[in-house]
Amino acid sequence: MYIKSYGKRAAASIICAASIFAVAACSSTPADDVEPSQELSVENVDSNDASTNGTTEEAATDEPYVLPEGMYFSELTGEPISEEIKDQRPIAAMVDNEITALPHFGTSEADVVYELMNSTLNDRITRLMCVVKDWGKIEQLGSIRSTRPTNIMLAAEWNAVLCHDGGPYYNDQYFTQAWSAHFSGTFSRINNGKAREFTEYIVSGDLEDNFNNYANNPAYSTTYNEYANEGSHFNFVDYGTTLNLDEKYDRTYTANKLSLPFFHNSSQLVYNTETGEYEYYEYGERHEDDEDGEPLSFKNVILQKCSFTQLDEHGYLIYNCIGSGEYAWYITNGVAKDVTWVKTSETDVTRYYDENGEELQINTGKTYIALIPDDTWERIIFE
């Protein structure tokens, strides 16, 4: 069974084996075409019509989870981490995703991973941006490559310091903004037998040295500054509980395997029923971190439809990531839900909303976010 996500109809066709089944056999959607919640503008939905909270507990208990002393709930994952780094701002590292750059190091330890088209050339090759809260524990991360304007704005959502090595001059107007902080080309070179462009990594001590070099510049403080957004980035369910989309919403879709229209590396996410997480695949193989052998896996997957503007004949581009009422998918526990997204400024958090106008709840854990170009949105495949 697969579902192709079409632009204005979230699942215009559902094909099971050789025959067409009623959608109810695969999800709770009526068999006829239904306009998805993405058609609803956030502005014209009455939040008083919101549905009830869909959080369900994994085990029957009346006792709420009690945080151990010295811990707090991470604003990146909703999970307990040390309170010692509560005010520490994250870093956002640009990681080369070309097959020549593999294997990756340290990506499995990122809290949030973005995948974006890096160029309209070379079959629209992608690059990863790894957002890491506890960067003091990094032993090796990368390899590190250049950035694009879209990444600068996405990093700003987290008040993160962007770590990269160069990029086109289109970045300059963003780097001059007071809310922007970045380290470029200031990391370690490792002799891995590859061309120089594939040899730069963030290793233990690099970030401390970089921050120390900017000790007198408040824009480069190690702690959150005036441009940080308050509270959690996502609307997490209570830790220790699980959000099951098919219990909360009438219209959901089976999504055990996701094939994305990133043609150069053929990105896929496959649901592991034993771990309850989606494992990332590219170039036909499961992504495994060379540092610890762990798969790159996520509790939450967000696919965000986004138009883009090509800036020149070299394939440089910028996603039009500021807007409202555009389509997105939220996927967790083998189930997908159609939603909408809103981002009001360069530094504002991207928010996601259901058809009731309520901010989307997501499960605690790591999150993968892909900005899918609007001209290939219909080529997402769910199985």
ZIDALIN-V731666 format. One line per field, one symbol per residue. ss: DSSP state (H for helix, E for strand, C for the rest). phi: phi as a letter, one per 20 degrees, with the letter a starting at -180 (. if undefined). A space follows every 50 residues. Layout:
# ZIDALIN-V731666
ss=???
phi=???
This chain:
# ZIDALIN-V731666
ss=CEEECCCCCCCCEEEECCECCCHHHCCCCCCCCCCCHHHCCHHHCCHHHC CCCCEEECCCCCCCCCCCCCEEECCCCCCEEEHHHCCECCEEEEEECCHH HCCCECHHHCCEEEEEECCCCCCCCEEEEEEECCHHHCCEEECECCECHH HHHHHHHCCCEEEECCECHHHHHHHCCCCCCEEECCCEECCCCCCHHHCE EEECCHHHHHHHHCCCCHHHCCECCCCCCCCCCCEECCCCEEECHHHHCC CCEECCEEECCCCCCCCEEEEECCCCEEEEEECCEECECCCCCCECEECE EEEEEECEEECCCCCCEEECCCEEEEEEEEEECCEEEEEEEEECCCCCCC EEECCCCCECEECCCCEEEEEEEHHHHHHCEEC
phi=.bceeegdcfbfbccdldceeffgfdbeegfefcfffffeegfddfffef fffefcefcfaeeffdffgndbegfecmdfbfffdgefffdcdedfdfgf efeecnffefecceccgebfelllgdcecdecfeffefebcqeecfdcgg ffffffgeleefdbcmqffffgfefeffeecbdcmddedcfdmdfgfdde cecgngfgfffffdgedffdffdgdfefefmffdeffffndcedffeedf dccfbebdddedffdlfccdfeffemceeecblncffcfffcmffecbfc ccddfbfbcfeafenfbcfeedrbmefaddcblmcdcebccbbdbgefff dccefeneffecffpfcdcdeegfecgfefcdc
